[in-house]
Amino acid sequence: MAQATEQLQRVEDALQGFATAQGALVGDEDLPVENVEQAMAECETALQSAQKAASSGRMLLSKAMAEARRLSGEHAAPCLNDLGALQDQLDASTTDLKQGELRMTEDRKSTRLNSSHQYDLV
């Protein structure tokens, strides 16, 4: 149970890192074109880290739930309830991650469009 809680915290931390990287990219409309690539790379790295943490969390929770089901009845129920709550949190984090990934894809498309327009003006 402790491992699952720690892994979920790693997921939350990685998700926060992704949100911070994405916020820096989206929040700075005056970001020079040459810095956009670096900001996008940081977003990609943070996204990959969050995806890896979420994947590890899913595997760990699946294993913990399988082990909890093997416990005797009176011990299994509370453990399964706690693990179910962690699964719900992981599912919510995964949804947030997917939404952030979609926003990043949209930002990437608009950044490319804006960059091409900037070059057209030169």
Secondary structure, 3 states (H helix, E strand, C coil): CHHHHHHHHHHHHHHHHHHHHHHHHHHCCCCCHHHHHHHHHHHHHHHHHHHHHHHHHHHHHHHHHHHHHCCCHHHHHHHHHHHHHHHHHHHHHHHHHHHHHHHHHHHHHHHHHHHHHHHHHC
